[in-house]
């Protein structure tokens, strides 16, 4: 009997029972459900046949639920509220008003474009679950291929076939150097590459775009590369090392300005006369993948920022 009722009882039956209890009149319940009164009577009779009991007593004051109807009404309310919540959440998900998004980015792009885009998204969708992964391009691309990110702001490593991806928009990163507050270089208004000779580096790994760009400028200016190099991707390690040494650290201009302006670690920025420009990064997404509406909203906000005038 229970299994038979489970198979036969439908949402329309639950809505009718709930509406009759709410309004006390079959005619009013039928009107609220946009069906005729005869159709509502037949539907009520169907349910009473299923359960084998009368569900409502007709009194001068209206239709009063029987004990077994009270059970159905209680559970119908729970189920209908759950269905309404489900429909609302599905609609919100479809419109990008809820859900999660994972984006990866090189440091400069994360600061300049991803963070402002997330802040704009959060003004409308505070509950959005957003994850930002920051790292070098090869790590970001690996994450994109593994499905860890919806999209990334990165360079395409040479060993990968760019035809696998949708590649749009672009920007370049420029480089500044971070030093401790009382570093000798802070006393030079606009140092040259030659002025950087002899100082150790705290830098990204050999072969990364920023490391390559800095090395090429040093070589082009016949400035020897330092023997003293500490390799790290940790911002905290970099700051700690710089505070206790005369080393310098090449970082994106966005990261350098953020640390300097916020006063984190007492870092100072050094801008050399000759600009050090790193190869362009792009907004990259897998051609074969699909992203959620929320991720698409964030992507559009990032693109809006990238499409603005070049600095």
Secondary structure as UniProt FT lines:
FT   HELIX           2..8
FT   HELIX           11..23
FT   HELIX           26..32
FT   TURN            33..34
FT   HELIX           37..51
FT   STRAND          56..59
FT   TURN            60..61
FT   STRAND          62..65
FT   HELIX           67..94
FT   TURN            95..96
FT   STRAND          100..105
FT   HELIX           107..109
FT   HELIX           110..114
FT   HELIX           115..124
FT   TURN            126..127
FT   STRAND          129..134
FT   HELIX           137..145
FT   TURN            146..147
FT   STRAND          151..154
FT   TURN            158..159
FT   HELIX           162..164
FT   STRAND          165..171
FT   STRAND          174..179
FT   TURN            181..182
FT   HELIX           184..187
FT   TURN            189..190
FT   HELIX           194..196
FT   TURN            197..198
FT   STRAND          201..203
FT   TURN            206..207
FT   HELIX           209..220
FT   TURN            221..222
FT   STRAND          229..231
FT   HELIX           235..243
FT   STRAND          248..252
FT   HELIX           253..262
FT   HELIX           264..266
FT   STRAND          268..270
FT   STRAND          281..286
FT   HELIX           293..306
//
